[in-house]
Amino acid sequence: MIPEIDKTIYQRPVELLQHLIRFDTSNPPGNERECIAYINHLLDVVGIKSHLFSKDPHRPNLVARLKGRRGGDGDALLLYGHVDVVPAEDKGWKYPPFAGKIAEGCVWGRGALDMKGAVAMMVSAFIKAKIEGTDLPGDVVLCILSDEERQGDYGARFMVEKHADYFKGIRYALGEYGGFPLYVAGKKFYLIQIAEKQKCILKAILQGPSAHGSTILQGGAAAKLAKLLDQLDKNLLPVHITPTVKKMFNAMADELPFPKSLIMRQLLRPGRTDFILNRVFKEKKKPFVPMFRNTVNPTVIRGGDEVNVIPGEIEVTLDVRLLPGFEPDDVIKELRPIIGRDAELELLLYDSMLGEPDMGLFATLAGILKEADPEGIPVPLMLTYCTDARFFSKLGIQTYGFIPMQFPEDEYIISTIHSVNERIPVESLEFGTNAIFQAMQRFHK
């Protein structure tokens, strides 16, 4: 049920986020319609015309535009975010995942970080610009999407393939995921995403003889499965130093005193990377390890139909995240020495990320964060998973993960994304809304 519209709610992004969380948009199945209808109605009551596009009427996407003084598509900035969320079980949650409860200085609930909190910031900043008659240097386009948490078939993929004209000429976009602080050696670094890994799905097919469940059968498909899983668990793929990761760690090293600066630069030497991660970063290495290599994880296993029949074929779905510049054949070559020849590998999906990062807006966004928090040091980030940016890249649009947040050094709240007790600090919503509002005024010189 859509709550009553209060056209002043844009002034209270915390309250707006609470409303958004209370729409259960778990994907699957999604059912984003009511959540997007609420945003659509909110825009309508403040005088902003929006358009809805859908491949499935239960899964619409919204596009709205504010005119800037330059006008025209070529000078527009895109703000985009998704309202679908990963499913949440009640088990383990401190507060109900779809209640949008404020407690302990945070808004709690599924989507608080990924990414209804960011949508609340964007919508609040967008409406603020309309209500206050803000002088925008160019048009600003707001796009609220469905289906990011799956394959984007009903969301960004659909919009890019079927309604690309609405994004014609846009060069820069603000999306997920970046703008949050990372504390290293007493320094506070704000990570602004400029690149991300590519999505790839492989299927491993393992075959062997089928037999009655009462017989003794060694070396069959199940045994090959055990070997495959064991090898993937024990072995990482090779280290690679990509340009964005090099920029990130050099920028951090530039701000650190010796010898910490030297240690940071040692990460960029492939023969030393794992040693530094294991011996220096230790328990804090988890978010960094995937930045240096392609990753492969078994996620779905299918095999056998009857309890008394030994299966002759088992399929394993592999979630692969490719570094920028790599392709599926590259990771298959890296996998073979690890898993051997028992498995036939089949490519199911590959969403490439097109183009090298365009750094043209980075200094502007970095400046906004420095003004908001002089202690913070903005650095570029390569995200270790993928977002809807991969689809917009096909239109020549450079996405910056710029959802500015603040949280203390001893509470790495980002780790609650896709996990229990997902939450965002109340102060982060005001902080992020103000930063996005500033970006809307400065994206074009």
Residue, then its C-alpha position, 0 to 999 in steps of 0.5 A: m500500500i502506498p503511504e500518503i504523500d508528503k511533498t516536504i519529505y525530501q527535506r527528511p531523507v531519513e524518513l523517505l528511506q524508512h518509507l522505501i524500506r517498508f516496500d518489500t521489493s525482494n528480488p526474486p520476485g521483485n515487485e518494485r511497482e508500488c515502491i516506484a509508484y510512491i517515488n513517481h507520486l512524490l515527484d508528481v506532487v512537487g511538479i516533476k514529470s516522470h515517465l515509466f517504462s516496463k518490460d513487466p508491469h510489476r517491475p517498472n523503471l522511472v525516468a525524470r529530468l530537470k532542465g539546466r541552463r545549457g539544456g540538451d542531452g549532451d550536457a546532462l548528468l545521470l543519477y540512477g539507483h535501484v529499489d529491488v533488494v536481495p531477500a532477507e530472512d527474519k532470522g538473525w536480524k536485530y530489528p525486522p528487515f522491512a520495518g525501517k526502524i531507527a535505532e542506535g543512530c542508524v536506519w535498519g533494514r534490507g536495502a538501507l545500504d544497497m541501495k534504497g538509502a542512496v535512492a533516498m539521497m538522490v530523490s531528496a537532492f533532485i526534488k530540492a533542486k526543483i523546489e529551490g529553483t537551483d541553477l543547474p549547469g545542465d540537465v539532470v536525469l533521475c532514473i530509478l530502476s528495478d532488477e539490479e540484484r539479478q541480471g538487470d533484464y527488467g531494469a537497466r539492461f532493458m532501459v539501455e537496449k530499448h530506451a537508450d534515447y533517454f540517455k543520449g549524450i550523457r557522459y557522467a553518472l552517479g550510481e552505486y557504490g562508493g563515497f564511503p570512508l576506509y580507515v588505513a593506518g590512521k588515515k581516512f580515505y573516501l573511496i570513489q568508484i571509477a571502475e568495477k569487475q565484470k559479471c561472468i557465469l560459467k557452468a562446469i559439467l562433470q560426468g561419470p557412470s550412473a549406477h544403482g545406489s547400492t553399488i560401490l562406484q569410485g571416481g564418478a561425477a560426485a567424486k569429480l565434484a568433490k575434487l573440483l570444490d576442494q581445488l577451488d577452495k584451496n587455490l586462488l587465481p593469479v595476481h594482476i595489477t589493473p590501472t585503477v587498483k594501481k591508481m588507488f593504492n598509489a594515491m593512498a601511499d602518497e598520503l602515508p608516512f614511511p614505511k607504511s607508504l612503502i608497504m602499500r606500494q609493495l602490494l602493486r608488485p605481483g610477487r609481493t601482493d599476497f605476502i603483504l596481504n597475509r602478513v601485514f593486512k591480516e584479518k583486514k585483507k578480505p575486501f582487498v584480495p579480490m581487487f588483485r585477481n579474478t574470482v570464481n565461486p561455486t554457487v549452485i550445484r545440480g545433480g541426481d533425481e532419485v535417492n537410489v541412483i548415483p548421478g551420471e552428470i552433475e552441474v556446478t554454476l560458477d559465479v565469476r568476477l573478471l577484472p577490467g580488461f579480462e574476458p571469459d577465455d582468460v579466466i578459463k585458462e587460469l582455471r584449467p591448471i587448478i581444476g584439471r580437465d574433468a569438468e567441461l566449462e560452458l559460458l552462460l553469461y558475460d556482461s562486459m564493462l566497456g571503455e577505460p575509466d573517464m576521470g573527468l569528473f573525479a576532481t570535482l567529486a573529490g573536492i566536494l568530499k574534501e569540503a564536507d570532511p577536510e580530514g578525508i582523502p578521496v581516492p579512486l576505487m575499483l569495485t570487486y563486484c558489478t552494478d548497473a554501470r556495466f549496462f550504461s557503459k555501453l552508451g558511453i556513460q562513465t559511472y562514479g560510485f558516489i553515495p557519500m556516507q560517514f561511519p566510525e573507524d571501529e564500525y565497518i557498516i558496509s559489511t552488512i550489505h546483503s547480510v543481516n542487520e543492514r543499516i545506514p547511519v542517520e547522519s550519512l543520509e544528510f551527508g550524502t544528500n548534500a554531497i549529491f546536491q553539490a555534484m548536481q550544481r558542479f558537474h559541468k564547468 
